Amino acid sequence: MYLVTVIQPATHLYSMSHSIIRAVYLLMC
């Protein structure tokens, strides 16, 4: 139960940062 509450925001943050990194990568190229 505790793991889910920790993993849920973590995966959300990861996907958010991943899209941001990809956008920055596209802008740099």
N, C-alpha and C positions, 0 to 999 in steps of 0.2 A: 504493500500500500504506500509506504513512504518512498520507495524507489520510483513509483509512477509519478508522484508529485515533483520529484527532483528531475526525472528524465524528461517529462513533458515540456517544461520551459527550456531545458537544455537543447532539445531537438529543435524547438522553435527559434531559439537564438542562433543555432548552427545554420539553419536554412536561411535565416535572415542575413547573417554575416556572409554566407556563401553567395547569395545573390548580389550583395553589395560588392564583394571582392570581384565577382565576375563582371559587374558593371564598371568597376575601376579598371579592371584588366582590359576591357574592351575600349575604354576611353584612352588608355595609355598607348595601345597599339595603333 
